């Protein structure tokens, strides 16, 4: 009986001690938004998310304070015209990712991104 309790205890400890594995969203993603395609270039490094967001209207913006935890991620970029934070939150739902973001005066917006196919 003691050995069963010990084994169950170890299993519980490991389940709680090991952080959830981050989804691998590394690579390029594209999401249509109001007639333009927003491109995301992600690089996952442990629980950190790095990369760029490319909006044809505003250019490339570097990801700041990027975090990924399991299937959830978040980051912000600085809007190039007024340096306001645009906060992005996403959920990985392979083969897509659902992304919400909020900009000043526009409220909350949801977009859906798919992996960008390599150019031939």
Secondary structure, DSSP 4 states (H G I P E B T S, - for coil): -HHHHHHHHHHHHHHHHSPPPPP---EEEEEEETTEEEEEEEEEETTEEEEEEEETTTEEEE-EEEEEETTEEEEEEE-TTT--EEEEEEEEETTEEEEEEEETTTEEEEEEEEEPPPP-
